[in-house]
Amino acid sequence: MPPRPIRSNITPKISTMPRPQTEATVYLDVYKLVVERRRLEQERQKIEQRSQQINQRLTQLDQQIVVLETTLQQMRSDIVPEARPIPPQAKADQTEIFDMLFLEY
């Protein structure tokens, strides 16, 4: 996954053509700011909801991990290795002769 670019401060949208300062342009600027404020508030709410969902899922995962780890420990404790003696190994004669085999390909 490619790294995300670092986000800087949110810059306001600026008109390329400056308008003459009249009462109507001031109202327009106020309207633009109100619209941007609403949009940012909605975005913040969505981010908070997503954060809550992520936290809930992390909590569920932690609980499942604990349950599975306890199950694993129970399974390990239930399995008792059979106590059987290890048979003695026969000592190899040192006079044993090995046959050599050469392969050419």
N, C-alpha and C positions, 0 to 999 in steps of 0.2 A: 504494500500500500504506500503510495507516494506521500511524503510529508506535506502537511498543510502549510500554506504560507502564513506567516505571522500577520495577524490583522492589526491594523493601526486604528486610531480613533475614527469614528464615523463622521464623515465630512458632509456638511449640508449640500443640497443641490443648489447650484448657483445658476441663474439665468445668464446666458451669454450676452444678451442685449440689456443693458441697464434701462430701467423704466424711470420716467420722471416721477419725482416724489409728490404723489397726490394722496388724497385720503383713500382712494380706491386701491392704489398699490400697497398701502399699509395694510388694508383689510386683506388683500391677496396674500401678503407675506404672513399675516397672522393665520390665515386659513392653511397655508402650506405648513407652518410650524405645528398647528393642531393636528393635521393629517399625519405628519411624521411622528408626532408624539403617540398617537393612537397605534400606528403601525409598530412602533418600538415596544409599546406596552403589550401588544398582542404577541409579539415575538418573544418577549420576556416570559409571558405566561406559558407559551408553548415550551420554552426551554425548561421552566420550572416543572411542568408536567412530565416532560421527558426525564428530567433528573429524578423525580419521584418514582417513575417506572423503573429506572435503572437501579435505584436503591432497593426497591421491593424485590427485584429479580436477584440482586446480590444477596439479600437476606435469605431468599428461598434457596439459592445455591449453597450458602453457608450451612443451612439446616440439612440439606441433602447430603452434603459432604460429611457432616457429623454423624448422621444416621448410617451412611455407608462405612465410615471408619469403625464405628462400634460393631457393625455387622461383621466386618472383616476381622476384628479382634476376637469376636465370639467364634468365628469359623476357625481361626488359628488355634484357639484354646481347646476347641472340640476335637481337633485332629491330634491324637496322641501317637507319637511314633511307636511302632511295635518294638518291644524289647526282645530282640533275638540275638543270639551270640553271633559274632562274626567268625566264619570258619577260618581256620589257620591256612595260610597260603603255603603251597608246596614249594620247597626250595628247589630252584633249578640247578641241575647238575652243571658244574663248570666245564665238564668235558663235552657238553652238547655241541654238535657240529651243525653249522648252518650251510645250506646250499646257496650258491650264488647264481644269479640269473642275469644275463645281460640282454638288453633289448636294443636293437638298432632300428631306427626308422628313417 
